[in-house]
Amino acid sequence: MKKPVSKTQKALNLWAIILIIWSIYRANFHMPDWFDEIIAKPLIFVLPVYYYITKIDKEKFLSAISFKPKSFFKDILIGLAIGFIFIVSAIAANYLKTNKPIFSIQSISISRILITCLLALVTGISEEILSRGFVLKKLYEESKNIMTSSFFASILFFFLHVPMLFTNLKITGNLLLMFMATDIALSLSLSFLFLARSSILLPILIHAFYNIVIALFI
């Protein structure tokens, strides 16, 4: 008799379909960054998850991905504090490397900063809903093991970034290796944080600040 497919396996099957679609899109369509982050990722990453949660699991979407309004302001404050540490560290590292204050670099305009912040936030929302609010949560619900569920979710998070890393001609050599390593390290940290606080908002904010630092300072 054929064994029924578990909820976790169904969720992983959906993740695999999302990865295939994302890989095909990245390989064949070379759209501007704003289109990828604001249009493509929500459609490819979030829409299937929303359908799965509301139609198959028959749950409320926001509660299913662990969005908790009660912890909203506390998560905002913690996220801003960690983001401030990220930015100060990046400014200090840039100063040590160039001997110039980061704000003296004319290429970083106010408009670029605002656009970068918007794209980083949208990216954080799409990727964290899929990777933490959906995949990690499903893995943890089955295993009840923080370490193993975080580890496997981080590996899947890394593979989600492979199409981007290997189709971006600006990321090569040592920089490529650095991004690969930091992807897994970031995902592990965000996974532990998500499970500890049972809230999606804080991982979204930290992910966004990480992207801002990468885009503006690295």
Buried (B, 14 or more C-beta within 10 A) or exposed (E): EEEEEEEBEBBBEBBEEBBEBBBEBBEEEEEEEEEBBBEBBBEBBBEBBBEBBEEEBEEEBEEBBBBBEEBEEBBEEBBEEBBEEBBEEBBEBBEEEEEEEBEEEEEBEEEEEEBBBBBBBBBBBBBBBBBBBBBBBBBBEBEEEBEEBBBBBBEBBBBBBBBBBBBEEEBEEEEBEEBBEEBBEBBBBBBBBBBEBEBBBBBBBBBBBBBBBBBBBE
